[in-house]
Amino acid sequence: MTTVANIAVALVALLHLNFLMLEMFYWDKPLGRRIFGLKPEFAKASKNLAANQGLYNGFLVAGLVWGLLLGAAGGPVKVFFLGCVIVAGVFGALTVSRTILWVQALPGAIALALVLAS
C-alpha cells in the first residue's frame, strides 16, 4: 500500500509541477491562454499574478517531493502538503471554477487517503 500511496503523491506533485509551468511560463502564450480560456489582454495584465500562483504550486511540489525523499519518516510531511493541496483546491473551486475541485482537490484527497491508509 505504501508504494501505491507514494505513486499517488508523486502524481499529485507532477500535476502541480504542470500547474507551475502553465502559470509561470505559459500563462500569456497560446497554450496557457487556451487551457485557461484567457483573452490576450487579460493574460498579459495578469501574468505576474499567475506567476505568483505558479510559485506557490512549486512550494507544494517541493513539499511533496521532500515527503517522498524522507521515506517512512515523510508521512507527516506528505499529509501536511496534501492537506494544503486539498484546501487550495476547495478554495479555488469556491472562488474561481468548480473544475479545480476535480483537477486539484480530488487527486490530493485520493493521495491523502492512500497515505493515511498505508
C-alpha positions as CSV (number, residue, x, y, z in Angstrom):
1,M,0.0,0.0,0.0
2,T,2.9,2.4,0.7
3,T,4.1,2.1,-2.9
4,V,0.7,2.9,-4.2
5,A,0.4,5.9,-1.9
6,N,3.9,7.2,-2.9
7,I,2.9,6.9,-6.6
8,A,-0.2,8.9,-5.9
9,V,1.8,11.6,-4.1
10,A,4.3,11.7,-6.9
11,L,1.4,12.1,-9.4
12,V,0.0,15.0,-7.4
13,A,3.5,16.5,-7.4
14,L,3.7,16.2,-11.1
15,L,0.3,17.7,-11.6
16,H,1.4,20.7,-9.6
17,L,4.6,20.9,-11.5
18,N,2.5,21.2,-14.6
19,F,0.4,24.0,-12.9
20,L,3.7,25.8,-12.1
21,M,4.8,25.6,-15.7
22,L,1.5,26.8,-17.1
23,E,1.1,29.7,-14.7
24,M,4.7,30.8,-14.6
25,F,5.8,30.3,-18.2
26,Y,2.8,29.7,-20.5
27,W,0.1,32.0,-19.0
28,D,0.2,34.5,-21.8
29,K,1.3,32.1,-24.5
30,P,-1.2,30.3,-26.8
31,L,-1.1,27.1,-24.8
32,G,-1.8,28.8,-21.5
33,R,-4.5,31.1,-22.9
34,R,-6.2,28.1,-24.5
35,I,-6.1,26.0,-21.3
36,F,-7.3,28.8,-19.0
37,G,-9.7,30.4,-21.6
38,L,-7.9,33.8,-21.5
39,K,-8.1,36.7,-23.8
40,P,-4.6,38.0,-24.7
41,E,-5.1,41.4,-22.9
42,F,-6.2,39.7,-19.7
43,A,-3.3,37.2,-19.9
44,K,-0.8,40.0,-20.3
45,A,-2.3,42.1,-17.5
46,S,-2.5,39.2,-15.0
47,K,0.8,37.5,-16.0
48,N,2.6,38.5,-12.7
49,L,-0.3,37.3,-10.6
50,A,-0.3,33.9,-12.4
51,A,3.5,33.6,-11.9
52,N,2.9,34.1,-8.2
53,Q,0.4,31.3,-8.2
54,G,2.8,29.1,-10.1
55,L,5.5,29.8,-7.5
56,Y,3.1,28.6,-4.7
57,N,2.4,25.4,-6.7
58,G,6.2,25.0,-6.8
59,F,6.2,25.0,-3.0
60,L,3.6,22.3,-3.0
61,V,5.8,20.2,-5.3
62,A,8.8,20.8,-3.2
63,G,7.0,19.7,0.0
64,L,5.5,16.6,-1.6
65,V,8.9,15.6,-3.0
66,W,10.5,16.3,0.3
67,G,8.0,14.0,2.0
68,L,8.8,11.3,-0.6
69,L,12.5,11.6,-0.1
70,L,12.2,11.2,3.7
71,G,10.9,7.7,3.2
72,A,9.0,6.2,6.1
73,A,9.6,9.4,8.1
74,G,7.9,11.5,5.5
75,G,4.4,10.6,6.3
76,P,3.6,13.8,8.3
77,V,5.2,16.0,5.6
78,K,3.1,14.3,2.9
79,V,-0.1,14.7,5.0
80,F,0.6,18.4,5.5
81,F,1.3,19.2,1.9
82,L,-1.6,17.1,0.6
83,G,-3.8,18.9,3.0
84,C,-2.6,22.2,1.6
85,V,-3.3,20.9,-1.9
86,I,-6.9,20.0,-0.9
87,V,-7.6,23.3,0.9
88,A,-6.2,25.2,-2.1
89,G,-8.4,23.1,-4.5
90,V,-11.5,23.6,-2.4
91,F,-10.9,27.4,-2.2
92,G,-10.2,27.6,-5.9
93,A,-13.5,25.7,-6.6
94,L,-15.4,28.1,-4.5
95,T,-13.8,31.3,-5.8
96,V,-12.7,30.6,-9.4
97,S,-14.0,27.4,-11.1
98,R,-15.7,24.2,-9.9
99,T,-13.3,22.3,-12.2
100,I,-10.5,23.0,-9.7
101,L,-12.2,20.7,-7.3
102,W,-11.8,17.7,-9.6
103,V,-8.4,18.6,-11.1
104,Q,-6.7,19.6,-7.9
105,A,-8.6,18.7,-4.7
106,L,-9.8,15.2,-5.7
107,P,-6.3,13.9,-6.7
108,G,-5.0,15.4,-3.4
109,A,-7.7,13.8,-1.4
110,I,-7.2,10.4,-3.0
111,A,-3.4,10.6,-2.4
112,L,-4.1,11.7,1.2
113,A,-6.4,8.7,1.8
114,L,-3.8,6.4,0.4
115,V,-1.1,7.9,2.6
116,L,-3.2,7.6,5.7
117,A,-4.1,4.0,4.9
118,S,-0.5,2.9,4.4
